[in-house]
Amino acid sequence: MITKHIKIKTGFIRMDQFLKFAGVAETGGHAKQLIKEGIVLFNGEVCTQRGKKLYPGDEVTVEDYRLLVD
């Protein structure tokens, strides 16, 4: 599993924006598809909300990527 620390410059970021920003999703539509398929985990649980707010300290897992919000 590949672990990446992703630094955000705002107080929070939405899940779909985060997946694009981290380079896991190529487009917003691709991010929406990943979330809809149920392969995105937010702090260890399946996340189906593309507008889910992420804050520093949160963890997102997508396939072989573990993304830590900094």
A tleap script that builds the chain and sets N, CA, C and O, in Angstrom:
source leaprc.protein.ff14SB
mol = sequence {
  NMET ILE THR LYS HIE ILE LYS ILE LYS THR
  GLY PHE ILE ARG MET ASP GLN PHE LEU LYS
  PHE ALA GLY VAL ALA GLU THR GLY GLY HIE
  ALA LYS GLN LEU ILE LYS GLU GLY ILE VAL
  LEU PHE ASN GLY GLU VAL CYS THR GLN ARG
  GLY LYS LYS LEU TYR PRO GLY ASP GLU VAL
  THR VAL GLU ASP TYR ARG LEU LEU VAL CASP
}
set mol.1.N position { 0.843 -1.185 0.000 }
set mol.1.CA position { 0.000 0.000 0.000 }
set mol.1.C position { 0.885 1.244 0.000 }
set mol.1.O position { 1.882 1.314 0.719 }
set mol.2.N position { 0.509 2.207 -0.805 }
set mol.2.CA position { 1.256 3.455 -0.927 }
set mol.2.C position { 0.610 4.498 -0.024 }
set mol.2.O position { -0.582 4.782 -0.150 }
set mol.3.N position { 1.397 5.071 0.890 }
set mol.3.CA position { 0.901 6.107 1.786 }
set mol.3.C position { 1.387 7.464 1.305 }
set mol.3.O position { 2.575 7.658 1.045 }
set mol.4.N position { 0.443 8.411 1.191 }
set mol.4.CA position { 0.773 9.777 0.777 }
set mol.4.C position { 0.189 10.753 1.786 }
set mol.4.O position { -0.942 10.587 2.242 }
set mol.5.N position { 0.966 11.768 2.130 }
set mol.5.CA position { 0.479 12.863 2.958 }
set mol.5.C position { 0.079 13.983 2.012 }
set mol.5.O position { 0.901 14.456 1.227 }
set mol.6.N position { -1.164 14.408 2.079 }
set mol.6.CA position { -1.682 15.443 1.200 }
set mol.6.C position { -1.995 16.675 2.040 }
set mol.6.O position { -2.894 16.658 2.880 }
set mol.7.N position { -1.240 17.745 1.800 }
set mol.7.CA position { -1.428 18.975 2.566 }
set mol.7.C position { -2.472 19.848 1.885 }
set mol.7.O position { -2.373 20.148 0.695 }
set mol.8.N position { -3.475 20.249 2.660 }
set mol.8.CA position { -4.495 21.160 2.134 }
set mol.8.C position { -4.255 22.548 2.731 }
set mol.8.O position { -3.738 22.676 3.841 }
set mol.9.N position { -4.633 23.577 1.985 }
set mol.9.CA position { -4.380 24.951 2.426 }
set mol.9.C position { -5.613 25.609 3.031 }
set mol.9.O position { -5.558 26.753 3.482 }
set mol.10.N position { -6.734 24.870 3.037 }
set mol.10.CA position { -7.974 25.397 3.593 }
set mol.10.C position { -8.338 24.598 4.842 }
set mol.10.O position { -7.666 23.619 5.167 }
set mol.11.N position { -9.372 24.997 5.530 }
set mol.11.CA position { -9.791 24.299 6.746 }
set mol.11.C position { -10.313 22.902 6.469 }
set mol.11.O position { -10.164 22.001 7.295 }
set mol.12.N position { -10.933 22.719 5.290 }
set mol.12.CA position { -11.441 21.418 4.895 }
set mol.12.C position { -11.458 21.339 3.377 }
set mol.12.O position { -11.271 22.342 2.688 }
set mol.13.N position { -11.687 20.124 2.860 }
set mol.13.CA position { -11.814 19.901 1.427 }
set mol.13.C position { -12.862 18.808 1.233 }
set mol.13.O position { -12.947 17.871 2.027 }
set mol.14.N position { -13.661 18.934 0.170 }
set mol.14.CA position { -14.672 17.913 -0.101 }
set mol.14.C position { -14.012 16.665 -0.692 }
set mol.14.O position { -12.974 16.746 -1.348 }
set mol.15.N position { -14.634 15.515 -0.445 }
set mol.15.CA position { -14.079 14.227 -0.857 }
set mol.15.C position { -13.761 14.183 -2.350 }
set mol.15.O position { -12.661 13.777 -2.725 }
set mol.16.N position { -14.708 14.595 -3.223 }
set mol.16.CA position { -14.461 14.521 -4.658 }
set mol.16.C position { -13.299 15.419 -5.076 }
set mol.16.O position { -12.495 15.036 -5.925 }
set mol.17.N position { -13.206 16.609 -4.484 }
set mol.17.CA position { -12.093 17.511 -4.781 }
set mol.17.C position { -10.774 16.925 -4.291 }
set mol.17.O position { -9.744 17.047 -4.954 }
set mol.18.N position { -10.816 16.291 -3.128 }
set mol.18.CA position { -9.614 15.706 -2.550 }
set mol.18.C position { -9.060 14.587 -3.426 }
set mol.18.O position { -7.850 14.499 -3.633 }
set mol.19.N position { -9.939 13.738 -3.937 }
set mol.19.CA position { -9.484 12.631 -4.787 }
set mol.19.C position { -8.802 13.152 -6.046 }
set mol.19.O position { -7.813 12.576 -6.497 }
set mol.20.N position { -9.319 14.232 -6.616 }
set mol.20.CA position { -8.674 14.846 -7.781 }
set mol.20.C position { -7.348 15.485 -7.376 }
set mol.20.O position { -6.337 15.295 -8.050 }
set mol.21.N position { -7.349 16.241 -6.280 }
set mol.21.CA position { -6.161 16.940 -5.795 }
set mol.21.C position { -5.029 15.969 -5.478 }
set mol.21.O position { -3.861 16.265 -5.732 }
set mol.22.N position { -5.378 14.810 -4.924 }
set mol.22.CA position { -4.379 13.806 -4.549 }
set mol.22.C position { -3.887 13.001 -5.753 }
set mol.22.O position { -2.904 12.267 -5.652 }
set mol.23.N position { -4.575 13.139 -6.897 }
set mol.23.CA position { -4.157 12.430 -8.104 }
set mol.23.C position { -4.712 11.026 -8.239 }
set mol.23.O position { -4.277 10.271 -9.108 }
set mol.24.N position { -5.660 10.666 -7.399 }
set mol.24.CA position { -6.268 9.336 -7.462 }
set mol.24.C position { -7.331 9.296 -8.554 }
set mol.24.O position { -7.493 8.283 -9.235 }
set mol.25.N position { -8.057 10.405 -8.716 }
set mol.25.CA position { -9.087 10.506 -9.755 }
set mol.25.C position { -8.625 11.510 -10.805 }
set mol.25.O position { -8.064 12.555 -10.475 }
set mol.26.N position { -8.866 11.183 -12.068 }
set mol.26.CA position { -8.445 12.053 -13.153 }
set mol.26.C position { -9.379 13.243 -13.333 }
set mol.26.O position { -8.938 14.334 -13.691 }
set mol.27.N position { -10.673 13.033 -13.084 }
set mol.27.CA position { -11.680 14.077 -13.256 }
set mol.27.C position { -12.682 14.009 -12.114 }
set mol.27.O position { -12.665 13.086 -11.301 }
set mol.28.N position { -13.556 15.014 -12.074 }
set mol.28.CA position { -14.619 14.987 -11.079 }
set mol.28.C position { -15.561 13.816 -11.287 }
set mol.28.O position { -16.046 13.220 -10.325 }
set mol.29.N position { -15.818 13.486 -12.551 }
set mol.29.CA position { -16.672 12.345 -12.866 }
set mol.29.C position { -16.055 11.038 -12.419 }
set mol.29.O position { -16.749 10.141 -11.940 }
set mol.30.N position { -14.731 10.936 -12.582 }
set mol.30.CA position { -14.023 9.734 -12.140 }
set mol.30.C position { -14.095 9.615 -10.612 }
set mol.30.O position { -14.297 8.523 -10.080 }
set mol.31.N position { -13.930 10.742 -9.913 }
set mol.31.CA position { -14.029 10.744 -8.446 }
set mol.31.C position { -15.417 10.298 -8.015 }
set mol.31.O position { -15.557 9.494 -7.093 }
set mol.32.N position { -16.445 10.817 -8.680 }
set mol.32.CA position { -17.827 10.455 -8.362 }
set mol.32.C position { -18.047 8.957 -8.557 }
set mol.32.O position { -18.723 8.315 -7.753 }
set mol.33.N position { -17.478 8.404 -9.622 }
set mol.33.CA position { -17.617 6.977 -9.908 }
set mol.33.C position { -16.944 6.130 -8.829 }
set mol.33.O position { -17.519 5.140 -8.374 }
set mol.34.N position { -15.743 6.505 -8.419 }
set mol.34.CA position { -15.035 5.764 -7.368 }
set mol.34.C position { -15.849 5.741 -6.077 }
set mol.34.O position { -15.954 4.711 -5.412 }
set mol.35.N position { -16.422 6.896 -5.736 }
set mol.35.CA position { -17.215 7.001 -4.510 }
set mol.35.C position { -18.482 6.158 -4.632 }
set mol.35.O position { -18.849 5.434 -3.706 }
set mol.36.N position { -19.146 6.257 -5.781 }
set mol.36.CA position { -20.390 5.515 -6.002 }
set mol.36.C position { -20.177 3.999 -5.945 }
set mol.36.O position { -21.047 3.267 -5.474 }
set mol.37.N position { -19.020 3.529 -6.425 }
set mol.37.CA position { -18.711 2.097 -6.422 }
set mol.37.C position { -18.407 1.560 -5.021 }
set mol.37.O position { -18.333 0.347 -4.825 }
set mol.38.N position { -18.233 2.453 -4.052 }
set mol.38.CA position { -17.997 2.023 -2.677 }
set mol.38.C position { -16.583 1.573 -2.390 }
set mol.38.O position { -16.355 0.825 -1.439 }
set mol.39.N position { -15.620 2.017 -3.199 }
set mol.39.CA position { -14.234 1.603 -2.950 }
set mol.39.C position { -13.430 2.673 -2.220 }
set mol.39.O position { -12.230 2.514 -1.999 }
set mol.40.N position { -14.099 3.768 -1.846 }
set mol.40.CA position { -13.437 4.835 -1.095 }
set mol.40.C position { -13.770 4.657 0.383 }
set mol.40.O position { -14.939 4.626 0.770 }
set mol.41.N position { -12.736 4.541 1.193 }
set mol.41.CA position { -12.913 4.423 2.639 }
set mol.41.C position { -12.514 5.729 3.305 }
set mol.41.O position { -11.467 6.299 2.999 }
set mol.42.N position { -13.352 6.195 4.215 }
set mol.42.CA position { -13.077 7.397 5.000 }
set mol.42.C position { -12.895 6.964 6.445 }
set mol.42.O position { -13.834 6.478 7.076 }
set mol.43.N position { -11.696 7.137 6.965 }
set mol.43.CA position { -11.371 6.709 8.332 }
set mol.43.C position { -11.814 5.269 8.589 }
set mol.43.O position { -12.342 4.947 9.654 }
set mol.44.N position { -11.587 4.401 7.583 }
set mol.44.CA position { -11.841 2.976 7.727 }
set mol.44.C position { -13.235 2.498 7.366 }
set mol.44.O position { -13.498 1.296 7.400 }
set mol.45.N position { -14.141 3.418 7.019 }
set mol.45.CA position { -15.508 3.029 6.665 }
set mol.45.C position { -15.843 3.493 5.254 }
set mol.45.O position { -15.360 4.533 4.806 }
set mol.46.N position { -16.669 2.720 4.555 }
set mol.46.CA position { -17.063 3.065 3.187 }
set mol.46.C position { -17.740 4.429 3.178 }
set mol.46.O position { -18.621 4.704 3.993 }
set mol.47.N position { -17.318 5.278 2.251 }
set mol.47.CA position { -17.898 6.610 2.118 }
set mol.47.C position { -18.617 6.708 0.777 }
set mol.47.O position { -18.023 6.450 -0.270 }
set mol.48.N position { -19.889 7.079 0.809 }
set mol.48.CA position { -20.663 7.234 -0.422 }
set mol.48.C position { -21.086 8.687 -0.634 }
set mol.48.O position { -21.926 8.968 -1.488 }
set mol.49.N position { -20.518 9.597 0.126 }
set mol.49.CA position { -20.838 11.020 0.017 }
set mol.49.C position { -19.708 11.750 -0.687 }
set mol.49.O position { -18.613 11.878 -0.138 }
set mol.50.N position { -19.963 12.232 -1.900 }
set mol.50.CA position { -18.887 12.933 -2.603 }
set mol.50.C position { -18.611 14.300 -1.993 }
set mol.50.O position { -17.528 14.852 -2.185 }
set mol.51.N position { -19.574 14.852 -1.263 }
set mol.51.CA position { -19.397 16.144 -0.614 }
set mol.51.C position { -18.896 16.052 0.816 }
set mol.51.O position { -18.855 17.059 1.523 }
set mol.52.N position { -18.514 14.856 1.252 }
set mol.52.CA position { -18.015 14.642 2.619 }
set mol.52.C position { -16.844 15.588 2.883 }
set mol.52.O position { -15.907 15.657 2.088 }
set mol.53.N position { -16.898 16.307 3.988 }
set mol.53.CA position { -15.832 17.242 4.320 }
set mol.53.C position { -14.689 16.502 5.014 }
set mol.53.O position { -14.899 15.751 5.967 }
set mol.54.N position { -13.493 16.733 4.519 }
set mol.54.CA position { -12.284 16.137 5.096 }
set mol.54.C position { -11.482 17.227 5.793 }
set mol.54.O position { -11.357 18.344 5.290 }
set mol.55.N position { -10.950 16.891 6.942 }
set mol.55.CA position { -10.157 17.816 7.737 }
set mol.55.C position { -8.785 17.197 7.997 }
set mol.55.O position { -8.630 15.979 7.907 }
set mol.56.N position { -7.783 18.029 8.319 }
set mol.56.CA position { -6.479 17.470 8.677 }
set mol.56.C position { -6.630 16.405 9.754 }
set mol.56.O position { -7.349 16.594 10.735 }
set mol.57.N position { -5.947 15.291 9.560 }
set mol.57.CA position { -6.027 14.159 10.479 }
set mol.57.C position { -6.890 13.032 9.949 }
set mol.57.O position { -6.817 11.909 10.449 }
set mol.58.N position { -7.719 13.319 8.929 }
set mol.58.CA position { -8.558 12.276 8.331 }
set mol.58.C position { -7.720 11.389 7.411 }
set mol.58.O position { -6.661 11.790 6.928 }
set mol.59.N position { -8.220 10.181 7.184 }
set mol.59.CA position { -7.545 9.204 6.325 }
set mol.59.C position { -8.525 8.695 5.275 }
set mol.59.O position { -9.665 8.345 5.583 }
set mol.60.N position { -8.061 8.662 4.033 }
set mol.60.CA position { -8.857 8.147 2.917 }
set mol.60.C position { -8.082 7.005 2.276 }
set mol.60.O position { -6.889 7.136 2.000 }
set mol.61.N position { -8.760 5.886 2.039 }
set mol.61.CA position { -8.136 4.740 1.386 }
set mol.61.C position { -8.903 4.437 0.106 }
set mol.61.O position { -10.126 4.297 0.111 }
set mol.62.N position { -8.151 4.340 -0.996 }
set mol.62.CA position { -8.727 3.993 -2.300 }
set mol.62.C position { -7.796 2.968 -2.930 }
set mol.62.O position { -6.651 3.274 -3.262 }
set mol.63.N position { -8.297 1.757 -3.089 }
set mol.63.CA position { -7.525 0.647 -3.644 }
set mol.63.C position { -6.188 0.534 -2.920 }
set mol.63.O position { -6.173 0.214 -1.732 }
set mol.64.N position { -5.059 0.786 -3.593 }
set mol.64.CA position { -3.745 0.624 -2.969 }
set mol.64.C position { -3.172 1.922 -2.395 }
set mol.64.O position { -1.986 1.985 -2.071 }
set mol.65.N position { -4.008 2.956 -2.269 }
set mol.65.CA position { -3.539 4.239 -1.773 }
set mol.65.C position { -4.130 4.550 -0.396 }
set mol.65.O position { -5.333 4.426 -0.169 }
set mol.66.N position { -3.260 4.950 0.496 }
set mol.66.CA position { -3.669 5.438 1.810 }
set mol.66.C position { -3.279 6.909 1.834 }
set mol.66.O position { -2.096 7.249 1.808 }
set mol.67.N position { -4.282 7.776 1.883 }
set mol.67.CA position { -4.068 9.210 1.796 }
set mol.67.C position { -4.376 9.862 3.133 }
set mol.67.O position { -5.480 9.733 3.662 }
set mol.68.N position { -3.398 10.557 3.667 }
set mol.68.CA position { -3.560 11.223 4.952 }
set mol.68.C position { -3.683 12.720 4.715 }
set mol.68.O position { -2.830 13.323 4.064 }
set mol.69.N position { -4.734 13.311 5.239 }
set mol.69.CA position { -4.969 14.741 5.082 }
set mol.69.C position { -4.140 15.484 6.101 }
set mol.69.O position { -4.271 15.260 7.304 }
set mol.70.N position { -3.284 16.371 5.620 }
set mol.70.CA position { -2.429 17.196 6.497 }
set mol.70.C position { -2.821 18.653 6.379 }
set mol.70.O position { -2.225 19.508 7.034 }
savepdb mol mol.pdb
quit
